[in-house]
Amino acid sequence: MVTDPANYSWSSYQAHAFGKRIKVWTEHQQYEALADTIEGRQSAYRDLLATQLDTETVNEIRHALNTGFVLGNEKFRAEVERLSGVKQSYRKRGPKPRVSEL
């Protein structure tokens, strides 16, 4: 990873914090709610990301990265699994039980 989010090429930080134009980025409702002006939103976003994450949050992010699961609560993961078809929870290890033919 990087020490500064502005240095991560896949981050939207440059757009949110400094107004860099990125083709695939558009302002979202939470970002627009930060302030009434573009400059105010950029400043508020930089302040928001200047705070350090607590250990539990960092561990949750690492777990999501290491497992490929989305970051969120059980309800959110279940919804992502339902919509995407991508498993978002651990399954029992070992061979799958055979379904007996009737």
N, C-alpha and C positions, 0 to 999 in steps of 0.2 A: 504494500500500500504506500501511500504518500503521506508526508507530514502536513501538507497544506492541500485542502480539497481543490484549490484552483489548479493544482498540478496534475490532477487525475483527468485523463482525456475523456472518459465517459461520464463525467459528472456534469450536472447542469449548474454547478456553482458559479461558473463564469457568467452565465446568463442571469441567474438570480441576484448575484452579489454585485456585478459590475455592468450589467446590461449588454454583454457581448451577444451579437446576433447569431443564433444557431437555428438552422433550417427546421429541425424537428422539435423545437421547444416552443411552447406557448405558455403564457401566464395561466395559472390555475386559480381557482377561487380562494384557496388558503393563502396563496402568495399575495393576491390582490388585497386580501383582508389585512395584511401587515401594516399598510399605510395608505394615505390618499394620493401620494405622488410616487412617481417612479423612483426618484432619489430616496424618498422615505422608505419605500419597500426594500430597495437595495441595502440601505443602511440597517434596517431592522433584520434583514436576512443575514447580513454579516454578523450582527450582534448575536443572533440566534445560534449560529454555527460556531461562535467563539466559545460557547460553553462546552465544558468537558463532559462526556458521557460517563455515567456511573458504571461500575464493574458489571453489574447484572445486565444492563443493556448491551454492553460490549460483548458479553458472553452469549446473549441471545442472538446478536448479529453474527458472531462467529459460528454458532450452531447452525443458523440458517445457511450461511455460506458453505459450511462443511457438509451439510446433508442435502442441499438443493431444495429444501423446504422454503416456502415463503415465510417472511417474518410477520407474525401476527398471532392473534389468539386462535383457539380451537375452532370457533365459529367461522372466522375468516378463512382459515386453512381448509375447512370442509367446503366452503363456498368455492374457493379456488379449485379444489379437487373436482367438485361437481361440474364446474364450467369448463375446466381444461382437460379433465381426464387424467391429470398427472397426480399420482399418489402424494399425499401431504402428511402421511403418518407412517410410523414403523409397522411392518407386518411381521407376523410370527415367522421365525427362521425355519428352515428345513423344507422338505418336500411338501407339496400341496397334497392334501388328502384326495384320493380318487373317489369319484362319484360312481357308485355302483349302478350298473345298468339293470333296469327292472324288466 
